[in-house]
Amino acid sequence: MNFVKTVGLALLGSALAIGGAAAQQKTVKIATEGAYAPWNFTGAGGKLEGFEIDLANDLCKRMNVKCEIVAQDWDGIIPALTAKKYDAIMAGMSITDERKKTIDFAGPYANSPNGFLVAKSSPLAKMPGTGQAFSLSTQQAAAEKAIEAYKPLLKGKTIGVQGSTIHSNFADKYLKGTAEIREYKTTEQHDLDLAAGRIDAVLADSTAIIGTLEKPEFKDYVMTGPSITGGLLGAGVGVGLRKGEAELKKSFEDAIQAAVKDGTVKKLSEKWFKVDITPIS
């Protein structure tokens, strides 16, 4: 009887230990914008979907942590991170020197150039440099020459950009004084104004433009202009983290590298963007 009792208590203790270990599994809270399709967006029933939602869940599995993903407006996404409202950001955020003054990054897990979205009937649809690619980091002179080549077409035009992004920074540096730059809270808002004829073009990430072009109401629009990366456009898209979170950063770095190596990033980017935006090391 004592033996049965002892074994029973031992089994109960083991169950409690296992349950306790499961209960102690760390939860990583990740913020995304929820309004930047196909990177991240709010789908039917308010469910967050997109490339970064799938990738975040994959990375959490690799890190053996529970993944909690929440939506946060873009203009407050970094301040809320530093205020410890969540642990990380996965929201199409490019790794730039300016942002690195405030937060840290793991990655990149993706890299994509910018481009212009315009109506097919617009004179901007035949922008010089379309189909060519340049890096402001390794081909600065050639990239800036390509920008100068299309600026005359933009004179007097109105260009929509999402505020507080690398694209608004690019427009401010290279297009200010040539075109009117109009900032929007979300990419969806500048897309709507383009469709309504209130602006002449949108300057955005090419993958976001690809997502817009898949919508029936944008069948008469096209992406144009040279593909520009590097420089003030950053070193790819990464996970934003608070400074000093060395252990969490290493966990994300290892998980990202594994997801790149085994082709998961390629698979997910082709699913959501129809192109491979895996960063090249």
N, C-alpha and C positions, 0 to 999 in steps of 0.2 A: 504493500500500500504506500509506504514511504517512497519506494522506488518510482512508482507511477506518479506520485505527487511531485517528486523531484524532477522527473522527465517533463512533466506537464509545465512546471514552472520554468524549466530551461527553454522549452519550446516557446512559451509565452514571452520570455525575455528576448529570444532571438527575433520573434515577430515584431516586438516593440522596437528592437534595435534597427531592424530593416525599415520599419515604418518611420522611425525617427530620422534615419539617413535620407529617406525619400522626402520627408517633410523639410529637411535642411537643404535640399537642392537649391542652388542659387538661382534667383530670377534676375534676368537682365532686361531692363525696361528700355525700349528703343523708340525714339520719336521719328515720325515721318510726316510729310506735309499732307498727304492724302488728296492732293489736287494737282498732280504733276504726271499725268498719264503719258506713256505706259510705265514710267518708273514706279509711281505709287499713286493710287487714286481710291476714292470711296465708291464702291460698287453697290450692287443691289442690297437693300436692307442695311446699308451703312457699313458693310464689311470692307475692310481695307484689302486692296488687291494690287498686283503689279509685280514687276521685276524685283524690286527691292524687298517686297513683302515675302516673296518666295525665297530670295537669297538670305534674308534675315533669319527665317525659320531654319534654313539649311545650316547656316553658321552656328546658330544656337545648339542644334543637335550635335555638331562637331565639338562644340565647347562644353557639352554635357550640362547645359543650363536651360531653365525654362525661359521662354521668349514671350515678353509682353510688348505688343506694338501699339502705340498710341498716336493719334493725329495732333499736330501742332501747327498753327499758322507760321508761315515761312519767316515773317519779319520778327518773330519772337523766339525762333527755334534755338539760336545760340544762347541768348540770355537765360532761357529756361534750363538749358543744359548746365550752365555754370551755376545756376541757382539750385542744382541737384534735384530737379523735378523728374529727371530720368537719367539713364546711364550713358546713352549713346544716341547718335543721329545717323539715320540712313535715309537721305532725302535728296538724292541727286546733287549732293554738295561737293563741289570741286575743291581740291586741295590747293590752296593759294597761300602765298607768303603772308598776306594781310590777315587771313583767318588764323594762321598759325601763331600769330601774336597773342591770340585769345584762347584758342583751343588746340588740342592735339589731334592727330589723325592716324588711323590704321588703314593700310591699303596702298595703292588704289585697288578697287575691285572692278572698275570700268573706265573706259576713256572714249569720248565722243566729241567731234568737232562742232562748231556752230555753223549756222546758215540762215538764210532769209526765206520767209514764207510770203509769197505774193500771188496775186491773181494771174492766171495764164495770159489774160488779155493785157496785163500791165507791161509797160516798157521795161520794167525791172526784171521781167521774166528772162530776159536775154542779157543778164548781168555778166560782165567780163570775168573770166576766171572760173566760171561754173565747170565743175568736174575736176578741178585742180585742188591739191591739198598742200598746205604750208604750215610750218611750225614757227611760232614766234620765239621759241627757245633755241632752235637749231638753224633756222632760216629767216632770221628777223628781217634782213634787208629785202629778201624776195617776198616775204609775207606782207610787209608794209607797202611794197610796190604794188602788189595785187590789190590791197585795200585802196590805195590812191587811184587805181585804174577804174574802180567802180564808183568812187565818190561823186563824180560829175552827174551820174544818173540819179543820185540821191538828193541832189540840191533842191531844197524847197519841199521835200517830201516829209511825211510824218511816220516815224518808226516806233513801234510798240516793243517794250521790253519788260520783263518782270523786274521789279525793284530789288535792290540789295543782292544782285546776282553778278556773276562774272560777265554776263552779257550786257548788263547796265553799265558796268565798269568799262567794258570794251567800247560801247557806244559813246560814253562820256569822253574817253581818250581819243578815239579815232574819228567820230562822226559829229561831235558837237560843233556847231557853227556851220555845218553843211546841211544837216537835216534837223527837224524838230524831234526830240527824243521824249516820248511819253511813257511814263512808268506805270505799271499795274501791279496790283497785289498778287495776282495769280496769272499763270499762262492762259488759263481758260478765259479770263477777262480780255486779254489782248487779242485772243483768237476771235472772240465775239465781235469786238470792234473792227477787226479786219474784215470779217464777213459782212458787217453792216456798212462798210465803206468809210468808216470814220478815221482810219489810218491807212497808209499805203503799203506797209510791210511790217512783218514781225521778225525780230532778230532773236533766235533762241537756239538751244541745243538741237542738233540734227535729229536725234532720236525722238525728242518731243514733237518735232515737226512731222516726222514719219507717222507718229500716233495721230496727229491732227489730220493728216492727209487720208487716213483710213476712214474718216467720218464722211458719210454721204454728202453732207452740206459743203464739204471742201473738195469735191471732185473737180472743180474748175480752178484749183490752186496748184502751185508747184513750189518745190524748194530750189533756190537759186543761189549763186555766188560761190566763191571759193570756200573750201573747208579749212578753217583756221583752228589750230590748237596751240597749246603752250603759252609761255609768257604770262601775262596777267590773266589768261584763261585757265591757268592752273596745271597741275600735274595729274589729272585724272580725278575720278570720283572716289571718295573714301568714307570711312566711318568716323564721324566726329566724336571726340572724347574730351573729357575734362583733363587738364594738365595734371600730371602726377599720378595718373591711373596706370602705372607701368604693367601690372599683372593683367588687367583687362585688355590693355593694348596688345600685349603679347598673345593673349588668347585669340583676339580678333585677327591679328596678323597671321598666326599659324592656321587658323580656320580658312581665311581668305586664300592663302597660298595653296592649301589643300584643294579648295574648291576650284581654283584656277587650274591646278595641275591635273585633276581628274576630269576636267571638261565640264563641270557643273555650271560655271559662269558662262561658258560658251553655249551650253544647252538652254539656259534660262534667257540669255540675251537674244538668241535666235527665236525663242518662243515669243518673247514680248516685243522685240524690235525688228525681227526678220533679218537682222545682220548681227555679226559677231563683234561685240565691243569689249572683248577680253583685253585687259591692259597688256602691252608688250613690255617684258622686262629687259 
